[in-house]
C-alpha cells in the first residue's frame, strides 16, 4: 500500500506543477524526488513479494561473495 500512496503523491505533485502550464525548477526537483521514492517503494514491494511467495533459489553462497574473499578463505584453509 505504501507504493500506491507514493505513486499518488507523485501524481499529485505532477498536477500541481502543471497547473500553470510550466514546470518550474523547484517543482521539477519535487517531482524527481517523488518519482525516486515511488520507484524505491515499488522495488521494495516486489522484493518482499518474491521473498515471501517464490521458492528460494538453489545455489552456492560463495557465488555472492567477492572473488578475493573466496580465494583468501580457501587459501587460509589449505595453508593451515
mmCIF file of the N, C-alpha and C atoms, coordinates in Angstrom:
data_MODEL
# 
_entry.id   MODEL 
# 
loop_
_atom_site.group_PDB 
_atom_site.id 
_atom_site.type_symbol 
_atom_site.label_atom_id 
_atom_site.label_alt_id 
_atom_site.label_comp_id 
_atom_site.label_asym_id 
_atom_site.label_entity_id 
_atom_site.label_seq_id 
_atom_site.pdbx_PDB_ins_code 
_atom_site.Cartn_x 
_atom_site.Cartn_y 
_atom_site.Cartn_z 
_atom_site.occupancy 
_atom_site.B_iso_or_equiv 
_atom_site.pdbx_formal_charge 
_atom_site.auth_seq_id 
_atom_site.auth_comp_id 
_atom_site.auth_asym_id 
_atom_site.auth_atom_id 
_atom_site.pdbx_PDB_model_num 
ATOM 1   N N  . UNK A 1 1  ? 0.809  -1.204  0.000   1.00 0.00 ? 1  UNK A N  1 
ATOM 2   C CA . UNK A 1 1  ? 0.000  0.000   0.000   1.00 0.00 ? 1  UNK A CA 1 
ATOM 3   C C  . UNK A 1 1  ? 0.848  1.262   0.000   1.00 0.00 ? 1  UNK A C  1 
ATOM 4   N N  . UNK A 1 2  ? 2.030  1.195   0.618   1.00 0.00 ? 2  UNK A N  1 
ATOM 5   C CA . UNK A 1 2  ? 2.899  2.374   0.628   1.00 0.00 ? 2  UNK A CA 1 
ATOM 6   C C  . UNK A 1 2  ? 3.311  2.752   -0.787  1.00 0.00 ? 2  UNK A C  1 
ATOM 7   N N  . UNK A 1 3  ? 3.508  1.758   -1.642  1.00 0.00 ? 3  UNK A N  1 
ATOM 8   C CA . UNK A 1 3  ? 3.887  2.037   -3.029  1.00 0.00 ? 3  UNK A CA 1 
ATOM 9   C C  . UNK A 1 3  ? 2.782  2.807   -3.741  1.00 0.00 ? 3  UNK A C  1 
ATOM 10  N N  . UNK A 1 4  ? 1.542  2.404   -3.526  1.00 0.00 ? 4  UNK A N  1 
ATOM 11  C CA . UNK A 1 4  ? 0.403  3.092   -4.146  1.00 0.00 ? 4  UNK A CA 1 
ATOM 12  C C  . UNK A 1 4  ? 0.286  4.513   -3.607  1.00 0.00 ? 4  UNK A C  1 
ATOM 13  N N  . UNK A 1 5  ? 0.482  4.686   -2.308  1.00 0.00 ? 5  UNK A N  1 
ATOM 14  C CA . UNK A 1 5  ? 0.432  6.022   -1.708  1.00 0.00 ? 5  UNK A CA 1 
ATOM 15  C C  . UNK A 1 5  ? 1.526  6.915   -2.293  1.00 0.00 ? 5  UNK A C  1 
ATOM 16  N N  . UNK A 1 6  ? 2.708  6.348   -2.524  1.00 0.00 ? 6  UNK A N  1 
ATOM 17  C CA . UNK A 1 6  ? 3.811  7.133   -3.078  1.00 0.00 ? 6  UNK A CA 1 
ATOM 18  C C  . UNK A 1 6  ? 3.515  7.531   -4.519  1.00 0.00 ? 6  UNK A C  1 
ATOM 19  N N  . UNK A 1 7  ? 2.923  6.626   -5.283  1.00 0.00 ? 7  UNK A N  1 
ATOM 20  C CA . UNK A 1 7  ? 2.541  6.953   -6.660  1.00 0.00 ? 7  UNK A CA 1 
ATOM 21  C C  . UNK A 1 7  ? 1.476  8.047   -6.658  1.00 0.00 ? 7  UNK A C  1 
ATOM 22  N N  . UNK A 1 8  ? 0.551  7.974   -5.725  1.00 0.00 ? 8  UNK A N  1 
ATOM 23  C CA . UNK A 1 8  ? -0.482 9.012   -5.595  1.00 0.00 ? 8  UNK A CA 1 
ATOM 24  C C  . UNK A 1 8  ? 0.151  10.364  -5.300  1.00 0.00 ? 8  UNK A C  1 
ATOM 25  N N  . UNK A 1 9  ? 1.119  10.383  -4.400  1.00 0.00 ? 9  UNK A N  1 
ATOM 26  C CA . UNK A 1 9  ? 1.814  11.624  -4.064  1.00 0.00 ? 9  UNK A CA 1 
ATOM 27  C C  . UNK A 1 9  ? 2.546  12.180  -5.288  1.00 0.00 ? 9  UNK A C  1 
ATOM 28  N N  . UNK A 1 10 ? 3.197  11.297  -6.041  1.00 0.00 ? 10 UNK A N  1 
ATOM 29  C CA . UNK A 1 10 ? 3.893  11.692  -7.272  1.00 0.00 ? 10 UNK A CA 1 
ATOM 30  C C  . UNK A 1 10 ? 2.895  12.310  -8.256  1.00 0.00 ? 10 UNK A C  1 
ATOM 31  N N  . UNK A 1 11 ? 1.760  11.657  -8.431  1.00 0.00 ? 11 UNK A N  1 
ATOM 32  C CA . UNK A 1 11 ? 0.734  12.138  -9.348  1.00 0.00 ? 11 UNK A CA 1 
ATOM 33  C C  . UNK A 1 11 ? 0.207  13.510  -8.926  1.00 0.00 ? 11 UNK A C  1 
ATOM 34  N N  . UNK A 1 12 ? 0.001  13.699  -7.632  1.00 0.00 ? 12 UNK A N  1 
ATOM 35  C CA . UNK A 1 12 ? -0.471 14.990  -7.127  1.00 0.00 ? 12 UNK A CA 1 
ATOM 36  C C  . UNK A 1 12 ? 0.554  16.091  -7.388  1.00 0.00 ? 12 UNK A C  1 
ATOM 37  N N  . UNK A 1 13 ? 1.830  15.780  -7.218  1.00 0.00 ? 13 UNK A N  1 
ATOM 38  C CA . UNK A 1 13 ? 2.875  16.775  -7.480  1.00 0.00 ? 13 UNK A CA 1 
ATOM 39  C C  . UNK A 1 13 ? 2.898  17.162  -8.954  1.00 0.00 ? 13 UNK A C  1 
ATOM 40  N N  . UNK A 1 14 ? 2.673  16.197  -9.834  1.00 0.00 ? 14 UNK A N  1 
ATOM 41  C CA . UNK A 1 14 ? 2.606  16.494  -11.270 1.00 0.00 ? 14 UNK A CA 1 
ATOM 42  C C  . UNK A 1 14 ? 1.443  17.447  -11.543 1.00 0.00 ? 14 UNK A C  1 
ATOM 43  N N  . UNK A 1 15 ? 0.284  17.155  -10.982 1.00 0.00 ? 15 UNK A N  1 
ATOM 44  C CA . UNK A 1 15 ? -0.895 18.001  -11.202 1.00 0.00 ? 15 UNK A CA 1 
ATOM 45  C C  . UNK A 1 15 ? -0.653 19.431  -10.740 1.00 0.00 ? 15 UNK A C  1 
ATOM 46  N N  . UNK A 1 16 ? -0.074 19.577  -9.560  1.00 0.00 ? 16 UNK A N  1 
ATOM 47  C CA . UNK A 1 16 ? 0.211  20.912  -9.023  1.00 0.00 ? 16 UNK A CA 1 
ATOM 48  C C  . UNK A 1 16 ? 1.203  21.639  -9.931  1.00 0.00 ? 16 UNK A C  1 
ATOM 49  N N  . UNK A 1 17 ? 2.220  20.920  -10.374 1.00 0.00 ? 17 UNK A N  1 
ATOM 50  C CA . UNK A 1 17 ? 3.283  21.547  -11.169 1.00 0.00 ? 17 UNK A CA 1 
ATOM 51  C C  . UNK A 1 17 ? 2.799  22.009  -12.538 1.00 0.00 ? 17 UNK A C  1 
ATOM 52  N N  . UNK A 1 18 ? 1.856  21.295  -13.138 1.00 0.00 ? 18 UNK A N  1 
ATOM 53  C CA . UNK A 1 18 ? 1.435  21.654  -14.495 1.00 0.00 ? 18 UNK A CA 1 
ATOM 54  C C  . UNK A 1 18 ? 0.202  22.558  -14.539 1.00 0.00 ? 18 UNK A C  1 
ATOM 55  N N  . UNK A 1 19 ? -0.302 22.951  -13.376 1.00 0.00 ? 19 UNK A N  1 
ATOM 56  C CA . UNK A 1 19 ? -1.488 23.822  -13.349 1.00 0.00 ? 19 UNK A CA 1 
ATOM 57  C C  . UNK A 1 19 ? -1.290 25.101  -14.149 1.00 0.00 ? 19 UNK A C  1 
ATOM 58  N N  . UNK A 1 20 ? -0.107 25.695  -14.040 1.00 0.00 ? 20 UNK A N  1 
ATOM 59  C CA . UNK A 1 20 ? 0.147  26.954  -14.746 1.00 0.00 ? 20 UNK A CA 1 
ATOM 60  C C  . UNK A 1 20 ? 0.768  26.736  -16.127 1.00 0.00 ? 20 UNK A C  1 
ATOM 61  N N  . UNK A 1 21 ? 0.929  25.478  -16.534 1.00 0.00 ? 21 UNK A N  1 
ATOM 62  C CA . UNK A 1 21 ? 1.454  25.178  -17.859 1.00 0.00 ? 21 UNK A CA 1 
ATOM 63  C C  . UNK A 1 21 ? 2.964  25.107  -17.947 1.00 0.00 ? 21 UNK A C  1 
ATOM 64  N N  . UNK A 1 22 ? 3.655  25.379  -16.849 1.00 0.00 ? 22 UNK A N  1 
ATOM 65  C CA . UNK A 1 22 ? 5.122  25.352  -16.845 1.00 0.00 ? 22 UNK A CA 1 
ATOM 66  C C  . UNK A 1 22 ? 5.599  24.675  -15.563 1.00 0.00 ? 22 UNK A C  1 
ATOM 67  N N  . UNK A 1 23 ? 6.537  23.771  -15.705 1.00 0.00 ? 23 UNK A N  1 
ATOM 68  C CA . UNK A 1 23 ? 7.134  23.142  -14.525 1.00 0.00 ? 23 UNK A CA 1 
ATOM 69  C C  . UNK A 1 23 ? 8.397  23.923  -14.168 1.00 0.00 ? 23 UNK A C  1 
ATOM 70  N N  . UNK A 1 24 ? 8.353  24.559  -13.026 1.00 0.00 ? 24 UNK A N  1 
ATOM 71  C CA . UNK A 1 24 ? 9.483  25.352  -12.535 1.00 0.00 ? 24 UNK A CA 1 
ATOM 72  C C  . UNK A 1 24 ? 10.577 24.416  -12.002 1.00 0.00 ? 24 UNK A C  1 
ATOM 73  N N  . UNK A 1 25 ? 11.819 24.918  -11.921 1.00 0.00 ? 25 UNK A N  1 
ATOM 74  C CA . UNK A 1 25 ? 12.921 24.070  -11.428 1.00 0.00 ? 25 UNK A CA 1 
ATOM 75  C C  . UNK A 1 25 ? 12.669 23.466  -10.044 1.00 0.00 ? 25 UNK A C  1 
ATOM 76  N N  . UNK A 1 26 ? 12.095 24.251  -9.123  1.00 0.00 ? 26 UNK A N  1 
ATOM 77  C CA . UNK A 1 26 ? 11.829 23.699  -7.787  1.00 0.00 ? 26 UNK A CA 1 
ATOM 78  C C  . UNK A 1 26 ? 10.730 22.634  -7.835  1.00 0.00 ? 26 UNK A C  1 
ATOM 79  N N  . UNK A 1 27 ? 9.770  22.808  -8.743  1.00 0.00 ? 27 UNK A N  1 
ATOM 80  C CA . UNK A 1 27 ? 8.722  21.800  -8.905  1.00 0.00 ? 27 UNK A CA 1 
ATOM 81  C C  . UNK A 1 27 ? 9.296  20.517  -9.506  1.00 0.00 ? 27 UNK A C  1 
ATOM 82  N N  . UNK A 1 28 ? 10.212 20.685  -10.450 1.00 0.00 ? 28 UNK A N  1 
ATOM 83  C CA . UNK A 1 28 ? 10.867 19.523  -11.056 1.00 0.00 ? 28 UNK A CA 1 
ATOM 84  C C  . UNK A 1 28 ? 11.644 18.738  -10.011 1.00 0.00 ? 28 UNK A C  1 
ATOM 85  N N  . UNK A 1 29 ? 12.313 19.439  -9.107  1.00 0.00 ? 29 UNK A N  1 
ATOM 86  C CA . UNK A 1 29 ? 13.068 18.769  -8.043  1.00 0.00 ? 29 UNK A CA 1 
ATOM 87  C C  . UNK A 1 29 ? 12.135 17.947  -7.154  1.00 0.00 ? 29 UNK A C  1 
ATOM 88  N N  . UNK A 1 30 ? 10.978 18.509  -6.833  1.00 0.00 ? 30 UNK A N  1 
ATOM 89  C CA . UNK A 1 30 ? 9.998  17.789  -6.004  1.00 0.00 ? 30 UNK A CA 1 
ATOM 90  C C  . UNK A 1 30 ? 9.465  16.573  -6.763  1.00 0.00 ? 30 UNK A C  1 
ATOM 91  N N  . UNK A 1 31 ? 9.158  16.754  -8.031  1.00 0.00 ? 31 UNK A N  1 
ATOM 92  C CA . UNK A 1 31 ? 8.660  15.646  -8.853  1.00 0.00 ? 31 UNK A CA 1 
ATOM 93  C C  . UNK A 1 31 ? 9.701  14.533  -8.934  1.00 0.00 ? 31 UNK A C  1 
ATOM 94  N N  . UNK A 1 32 ? 10.951 14.913  -9.181  1.00 0.00 ? 32 UNK A N  1 
ATOM 95  C CA . UNK A 1 32 ? 12.023 13.915  -9.269  1.00 0.00 ? 32 UNK A CA 1 
ATOM 96  C C  . UNK A 1 32 ? 12.159 13.125  -7.972  1.00 0.00 ? 32 UNK A C  1 
ATOM 97  N N  . UNK A 1 33 ? 12.056 13.794  -6.839  1.00 0.00 ? 33 UNK A N  1 
ATOM 98  C CA . UNK A 1 33 ? 12.154 13.118  -5.542  1.00 0.00 ? 33 UNK A CA 1 
ATOM 99  C C  . UNK A 1 33 ? 10.967 12.178  -5.327  1.00 0.00 ? 33 UNK A C  1 
ATOM 100 N N  . UNK A 1 34 ? 9.773  12.636  -5.683  1.00 0.00 ? 34 UNK A N  1 
ATOM 101 C CA . UNK A 1 34 ? 8.589  11.781  -5.551  1.00 0.00 ? 34 UNK A CA 1 
ATOM 102 C C  . UNK A 1 34 ? 8.702  10.554  -6.454  1.00 0.00 ? 34 UNK A C  1 
ATOM 103 N N  . UNK A 1 35 ? 9.210  10.758  -7.663  1.00 0.00 ? 35 UNK A N  1 
ATOM 104 C CA . UNK A 1 35 ? 9.398  9.639   -8.590  1.00 0.00 ? 35 UNK A CA 1 
ATOM 105 C C  . UNK A 1 35 ? 10.399 8.641   -8.026  1.00 0.00 ? 35 UNK A C  1 
ATOM 106 N N  . UNK A 1 36 ? 11.511 9.142   -7.518  1.00 0.00 ? 36 UNK A N  1 
ATOM 107 C CA . UNK A 1 36 ? 12.528 8.271   -6.915  1.00 0.00 ? 36 UNK A CA 1 
ATOM 108 C C  . UNK A 1 36 ? 11.926 7.456   -5.772  1.00 0.00 ? 36 UNK A C  1 
ATOM 109 N N  . UNK A 1 37 ? 11.171 8.113   -4.908  1.00 0.00 ? 37 UNK A N  1 
ATOM 110 C CA . UNK A 1 37 ? 10.559 7.424   -3.771  1.00 0.00 ? 37 UNK A CA 1 
ATOM 111 C C  . UNK A 1 37 ? 9.537  6.381   -4.238  1.00 0.00 ? 37 UNK A C  1 
ATOM 112 N N  . UNK A 1 38 ? 8.773  6.706   -5.276  1.00 0.00 ? 38 UNK A N  1 
ATOM 113 C CA . UNK A 1 38 ? 7.789  5.753   -5.800  1.00 0.00 ? 38 UNK A CA 1 
ATOM 114 C C  . UNK A 1 38 ? 8.481  4.517   -6.363  1.00 0.00 ? 38 UNK A C  1 
ATOM 115 N N  . UNK A 1 39 ? 9.545  4.719   -7.120  1.00 0.00 ? 39 UNK A N  1 
ATOM 116 C CA . UNK A 1 39 ? 10.291 3.590   -7.681  1.00 0.00 ? 39 UNK A CA 1 
ATOM 117 C C  . UNK A 1 39 ? 10.896 2.748   -6.567  1.00 0.00 ? 39 UNK A C  1 
ATOM 118 N N  . UNK A 1 40 ? 11.464 3.398   -5.563  1.00 0.00 ? 40 UNK A N  1 
ATOM 119 C CA . UNK A 1 40 ? 12.069 2.673   -4.439  1.00 0.00 ? 40 UNK A CA 1 
ATOM 120 C C  . UNK A 1 40 ? 11.024 1.838   -3.708  1.00 0.00 ? 40 UNK A C  1 
ATOM 121 N N  . UNK A 1 41 ? 9.847  2.407   -3.477  1.00 0.00 ? 41 UNK A N  1 
ATOM 122 C CA . UNK A 1 41 ? 8.780  1.662   -2.790  1.00 0.00 ? 41 UNK A CA 1 
ATOM 123 C C  . UNK A 1 41 ? 8.322  0.466   -3.619  1.00 0.00 ? 41 UNK A C  1 
ATOM 124 N N  . UNK A 1 42 ? 8.204  0.650   -4.931  1.00 0.00 ? 42 UNK A N  1 
ATOM 125 C CA . UNK A 1 42 ? 7.804  -0.465  -5.787  1.00 0.00 ? 42 UNK A CA 1 
ATOM 126 C C  . UNK A 1 42 ? 8.855  -1.573  -5.782  1.00 0.00 ? 42 UNK A C  1 
ATOM 127 N N  . UNK A 1 43 ? 10.128 -1.196  -5.799  1.00 0.00 ? 43 UNK A N  1 
ATOM 128 C CA . UNK A 1 43 ? 11.188 -2.202  -5.747  1.00 0.00 ? 43 UNK A CA 1 
ATOM 129 C C  . UNK A 1 43 ? 11.178 -2.938  -4.412  1.00 0.00 ? 43 UNK A C  1 
ATOM 130 N N  . UNK A 1 44 ? 10.975 -2.213  -3.326  1.00 0.00 ? 44 UNK A N  1 
ATOM 131 C CA . UNK A 1 44 ? 10.888 -2.856  -2.014  1.00 0.00 ? 44 UNK A CA 1 
ATOM 132 C C  . UNK A 1 44 ? 9.709  -3.823  -1.974  1.00 0.00 ? 44 UNK A C  1 
ATOM 133 N N  . UNK A 1 45 ? 8.594  -3.400  -2.541  1.00 0.00 ? 45 UNK A N  1 
ATOM 134 C CA . UNK A 1 45 ? 7.404  -4.243  -2.553  1.00 0.00 ? 45 UNK A CA 1 
ATOM 135 C C  . UNK A 1 45 ? 7.653  -5.525  -3.344  1.00 0.00 ? 45 UNK A C  1 
ATOM 136 N N  . UNK A 1 46 ? 8.222  -5.402  -4.541  1.00 0.00 ? 46 UNK A N  1 
ATOM 137 C CA . UNK A 1 46 ? 8.455  -6.598  -5.350  1.00 0.00 ? 46 UNK A CA 1 
ATOM 138 C C  . UNK A 1 46 ? 9.456  -7.534  -4.679  1.00 0.00 ? 46 UNK A C  1 
ATOM 139 N N  . UNK A 1 47 ? 10.472 -6.981  -4.041  1.00 0.00 ? 47 UNK A N  1 
ATOM 140 C CA . UNK A 1 47 ? 11.443 -7.808  -3.324  1.00 0.00 ? 47 UNK A CA 1 
ATOM 141 C C  . UNK A 1 47 ? 10.762 -8.590  -2.211  1.00 0.00 ? 47 UNK A C  1 
ATOM 142 N N  . UNK A 1 48 ? 9.924  -7.926  -1.458  1.00 0.00 ? 48 UNK A N  1 
ATOM 143 C CA . UNK A 1 48 ? 9.207  -8.592  -0.368  1.00 0.00 ? 48 UNK A CA 1 
ATOM 144 C C  . UNK A 1 48 ? 8.277  -9.684  -0.901  1.00 0.00 ? 48 UNK A C  1 
ATOM 145 N N  . UNK A 1 49 ? 7.535  -9.378  -1.953  1.00 0.00 ? 49 UNK A N  1 
ATOM 146 C CA . UNK A 1 49 ? 6.623  -10.366 -2.539  1.00 0.00 ? 49 UNK A CA 1 
ATOM 147 C C  . UNK A 1 49 ? 7.401  -11.592 -3.004  1.00 0.00 ? 49 UNK A C  1 
ATOM 148 N N  . UNK A 1 50 ? 8.525  -11.384 -3.682  1.00 0.00 ? 50 UNK A N  1 
ATOM 149 C CA . UNK A 1 50 ? 9.311  -12.515 -4.181  1.00 0.00 ? 50 UNK A CA 1 
ATOM 150 C C  . UNK A 1 50 ? 9.913  -13.326 -3.044  1.00 0.00 ? 50 UNK A C  1 
ATOM 151 N N  . UNK A 1 51 ? 10.368 -12.652 -1.997  1.00 0.00 ? 51 UNK A N  1 
ATOM 152 C CA . UNK A 1 51 ? 10.932 -13.380 -0.852  1.00 0.00 ? 51 UNK A CA 1 
ATOM 153 C C  . UNK A 1 51 ? 9.891  -14.249 -0.169  1.00 0.00 ? 51 UNK A C  1 
ATOM 154 N N  . UNK A 1 52 ? 8.684  -13.750 -0.089  1.00 0.00 ? 52 UNK A N  1 
ATOM 155 C CA . UNK A 1 52 ? 7.634  -14.475 0.622   1.00 0.00 ? 52 UNK A CA 1 
ATOM 156 C C  . UNK A 1 52 ? 7.017  -15.574 -0.249  1.00 0.00 ? 52 UNK A C  1 
ATOM 157 N N  . UNK A 1 53 ? 6.780  -15.296 -1.518  1.00 0.00 ? 53 UNK A N  1 
ATOM 158 C CA . UNK A 1 53 ? 5.977  -16.198 -2.333  1.00 0.00 ? 53 UNK A CA 1 
ATOM 159 C C  . UNK A 1 53 ? 6.738  -17.002 -3.382  1.00 0.00 ? 53 UNK A C  1 
ATOM 160 N N  . UNK A 1 54 ? 8.024  -16.762 -3.572  1.00 0.00 ? 54 UNK A N  1 
ATOM 161 C CA . UNK A 1 54 ? 8.803  -17.537 -4.539  1.00 0.00 ? 54 UNK A CA 1 
ATOM 162 C C  . UNK A 1 54 ? 9.657  -18.563 -3.811  1.00 0.00 ? 54 UNK A C  1 
ATOM 163 N N  . UNK A 1 55 ? 9.855  -19.696 -4.463  1.00 0.00 ? 55 UNK A N  1 
ATOM 164 C CA . UNK A 1 55 ? 10.746 -20.710 -3.903  1.00 0.00 ? 55 UNK A CA 1 
ATOM 165 C C  . UNK A 1 55 ? 12.164 -20.155 -3.910  1.00 0.00 ? 55 UNK A C  1 
ATOM 166 N N  . UNK A 1 56 ? 12.941 -20.442 -2.874  1.00 0.00 ? 56 UNK A N  1 
ATOM 167 C CA . UNK A 1 56 ? 14.308 -19.932 -2.837  1.00 0.00 ? 56 UNK A CA 1 
ATOM 168 C C  . UNK A 1 56 ? 15.149 -20.532 -3.960  1.00 0.00 ? 56 UNK A C  1 
ATOM 169 N N  . UNK A 1 57 ? 16.063 -19.720 -4.463  1.00 0.00 ? 57 UNK A N  1 
ATOM 170 C CA . UNK A 1 57 ? 16.965 -20.204 -5.499  1.00 0.00 ? 57 UNK A CA 1 
ATOM 171 C C  . UNK A 1 57 ? 18.015 -21.088 -4.858  1.00 0.00 ? 57 UNK A C  1 
ATOM 172 N N  . UNK A 1 58 ? 18.322 -22.171 -5.535  1.00 0.00 ? 58 UNK A N  1 
ATOM 173 C CA . UNK A 1 58 ? 19.372 -23.042 -5.037  1.00 0.00 ? 58 UNK A CA 1 
ATOM 174 C C  . UNK A 1 58 ? 20.682 -22.583 -5.653  1.00 0.00 ? 58 UNK A C  1 
ATOM 175 N N  . UNK A 1 59 ? 21.676 -22.442 -4.823  1.00 0.00 ? 59 UNK A N  1 
ATOM 176 C CA . UNK A 1 59 ? 22.969 -22.008 -5.325  1.00 0.00 ? 59 UNK A CA 1 
ATOM 177 C C  . UNK A 1 59 ? 23.972 -21.998 -4.204  1.00 0.00 ? 59 UNK A C  1 
ATOM 178 N N  . UNK A 1 60 ? 25.189 -21.869 -4.583  1.00 0.00 ? 60 UNK A N  1 
ATOM 179 C CA . UNK A 1 60 ? 26.280 -21.830 -3.628  1.00 0.00 ? 60 UNK A CA 1 
ATOM 180 C C  . UNK A 1 60 ? 26.429 -20.397 -3.139  1.00 0.00 ? 60 UNK A C  1 
ATOM 181 N N  . UNK A 1 61 ? 26.437 -20.199 -1.841  1.00 0.00 ? 61 UNK A N  1 
ATOM 182 C CA . UNK A 1 61 ? 26.561 -18.855 -1.273  1.00 0.00 ? 61 UNK A CA 1 
ATOM 183 C C  . UNK A 1 61 ? 27.859 -18.192 -1.695  1.00 0.00 ? 61 UNK A C  1 
ATOM 184 N N  . UNK A 1 62 ? 28.850 -18.988 -2.040  1.00 0.00 ? 62 UNK A N  1 
ATOM 185 C CA . UNK A 1 62 ? 30.125 -18.405 -2.471  1.00 0.00 ? 62 UNK A CA 1 
ATOM 186 C C  . UNK A 1 62 ? 29.968 -17.612 -3.757  1.00 0.00 ? 62 UNK A C  1 
ATOM 187 N N  . UNK A 1 63 ? 28.918 -17.889 -4.521  1.00 0.00 ? 63 UNK A N  1 
ATOM 188 C CA . UNK A 1 63 ? 28.675 -17.140 -5.750  1.00 0.00 ? 63 UNK A CA 1 
ATOM 189 C C  . UNK A 1 63 ? 28.414 -15.670 -5.460  1.00 0.00 ? 63 UNK A C  1 
ATOM 190 N N  . UNK A 1 64 ? 27.925 -15.368 -4.268  1.00 0.00 ? 64 UNK A N  1 
ATOM 191 C CA . UNK A 1 64 ? 27.576 -13.999 -3.899  1.00 0.00 ? 64 UNK A CA 1 
ATOM 192 C C  . UNK A 1 64 ? 28.760 -13.235 -3.310  1.00 0.00 ? 64 UNK A C  1 
ATOM 193 N N  . UNK A 1 65 ? 29.792 -13.927 -2.922  1.00 0.00 ? 65 UNK A N  1 
ATOM 194 C CA . UNK A 1 65 ? 30.929 -13.283 -2.267  1.00 0.00 ? 65 UNK A CA 1 
ATOM 195 C C  . UNK A 1 65 ? 31.837 -12.627 -3.296  1.00 0.00 ? 65 UNK A C  1 
ATOM 196 N N  . UNK A 1 66 ? 32.597 -11.655 -2.834  1.00 0.00 ? 66 UNK A N  1 
ATOM 197 C CA . UNK A 1 66 ? 33.593 -11.022 -3.696  1.00 0.00 ? 66 UNK A CA 1 
ATOM 198 C C  . UNK A 1 66 ? 34.647 -12.067 -4.048  1.00 0.00 ? 66 UNK A C  1 
ATOM 199 N N  . UNK A 1 67 ? 35.179 -12.047 -5.258  1.00 0.00 ? 67 UNK A N  1 
ATOM 200 C CA . UNK A 1 67 ? 36.139 -13.070 -5.670  1.00 0.00 ? 67 UNK A CA 1 
ATOM 201 C C  . UNK A 1 67 ? 37.334 -13.200 -4.728  1.00 0.00 ? 67 UNK A C  1 
ATOM 202 N N  . UNK A 1 68 ? 37.850 -12.106 -4.251  1.00 0.00 ? 68 UNK A N  1 
ATOM 203 C CA . UNK A 1 68 ? 39.007 -12.161 -3.354  1.00 0.00 ? 68 UNK A CA 1 
ATOM 204 C C  . UNK A 1 68 ? 38.684 -12.811 -2.025  1.00 0.00 ? 68 UNK A C  1 
ATOM 205 N N  . UNK A 1 69 ? 37.460 -12.623 -1.545  1.00 0.00 ? 69 UNK A N  1 
ATOM 206 C CA . UNK A 1 69 ? 37.075 -13.188 -0.252  1.00 0.00 ? 69 UNK A CA 1 
ATOM 207 C C  . UNK A 1 69 ? 37.066 -14.707 -0.307  1.00 0.00 ? 69 UNK A C  1 
ATOM 208 N N  . UNK A 1 70 ? 36.551 -15.262 -1.388  1.00 0.00 ? 70 UNK A N  1 
ATOM 209 C CA . UNK A 1 70 ? 36.511 -16.717 -1.530  1.00 0.00 ? 70 UNK A CA 1 
ATOM 210 C C  . UNK A 1 70 ? 37.921 -17.253 -1.676  1.00 0.00 ? 70 UNK A C  1 
ATOM 211 N N  . UNK A 1 71 ? 38.718 -16.603 -2.494  1.00 0.00 ? 71 UNK A N  1 
ATOM 212 C CA . UNK A 1 71 ? 40.083 -17.075 -2.711  1.00 0.00 ? 71 UNK A CA 1 
ATOM 213 C C  . UNK A 1 71 ? 40.900 -17.002 -1.428  1.00 0.00 ? 71 UNK A C  1 
ATOM 214 N N  . UNK A 1 72 ? 40.775 -15.912 -0.685  1.00 0.00 ? 72 UNK A N  1 
ATOM 215 C CA . UNK A 1 72 ? 41.584 -15.789 0.529   1.00 0.00 ? 72 UNK A CA 1 
ATOM 216 C C  . UNK A 1 72 ? 41.128 -16.777 1.591   1.00 0.00 ? 72 UNK A C  1 
ATOM 217 N N  . UNK A 1 73 ? 39.831 -17.023 1.698   1.00 0.00 ? 73 UNK A N  1 
ATOM 218 C CA . UNK A 1 73 ? 39.340 -18.014 2.658   1.00 0.00 ? 73 UNK A CA 1 
ATOM 219 C C  . UNK A 1 73 ? 39.820 -19.406 2.278   1.00 0.00 ? 73 UNK A C  1 
ATOM 220 N N  . UNK A 1 74 ? 39.819 -19.706 1.017   1.00 0.00 ? 74 UNK A N  1 
ATOM 221 C CA . UNK A 1 74 ? 40.266 -21.005 0.550   1.00 0.00 ? 74 UNK A CA 1 
ATOM 222 C C  . UNK A 1 74 ? 41.753 -21.175 0.816   1.00 0.00 ? 74 UNK A C  1 
ATOM 223 N N  . UNK A 1 75 ? 42.522 -20.133 0.555   1.00 0.00 ? 75 UNK A N  1 
ATOM 224 C CA . UNK A 1 75 ? 43.975 -20.199 0.748   1.00 0.00 ? 75 UNK A CA 1 
ATOM 225 C C  . UNK A 1 75 ? 44.315 -20.368 2.223   1.00 0.00 ? 75 UNK A C  1 
ATOM 226 N N  . UNK A 1 76 ? 43.575 -19.692 3.105   1.00 0.00 ? 76 UNK A N  1 
ATOM 227 C CA . UNK A 1 76 ? 43.837 -19.810 4.539   1.00 0.00 ? 76 UNK A CA 1 
ATOM 228 C C  . UNK A 1 76 ? 43.595 -21.233 5.013   1.00 0.00 ? 76 UNK A C  1 
ATOM 229 N N  . UNK A 1 77 ? 42.560 -21.870 4.510   1.00 0.00 ? 77 UNK A N  1 
ATOM 230 C CA . UNK A 1 77 ? 42.228 -23.227 4.934   1.00 0.00 ? 77 UNK A CA 1 
ATOM 231 C C  . UNK A 1 77 ? 43.236 -24.239 4.408   1.00 0.00 ? 77 UNK A C  1 
ATOM 232 N N  . UNK A 1 78 ? 43.729 -24.029 3.200   1.00 0.00 ? 78 UNK A N  1 
ATOM 233 C CA . UNK A 1 78 ? 44.661 -25.002 2.637   1.00 0.00 ? 78 UNK A CA 1 
ATOM 234 C C  . UNK A 1 78 ? 46.056 -24.843 3.214   1.00 0.00 ? 78 UNK A C  1 
ATOM 235 N N  . UNK A 1 79 ? 46.413 -23.663 3.660   1.00 0.00 ? 79 UNK A N  1 
ATOM 236 C CA . UNK A 1 79 ? 47.741 -23.440 4.232   1.00 0.00 ? 79 UNK A CA 1 
ATOM 237 C C  . UNK A 1 79 ? 47.810 -23.871 5.689   1.00 0.00 ? 79 UNK A C  1 
ATOM 238 N N  . UNK A 1 80 ? 46.695 -24.065 6.327   1.00 0.00 ? 80 UNK A N  1 
ATOM 239 C CA . UNK A 1 80 ? 46.684 -24.387 7.756   1.00 0.00 ? 80 UNK A CA 1 
ATOM 240 C C  . UNK A 1 80 ? 47.021 -25.816 8.038   1.00 0.00 ? 80 UNK A C  1 
# 
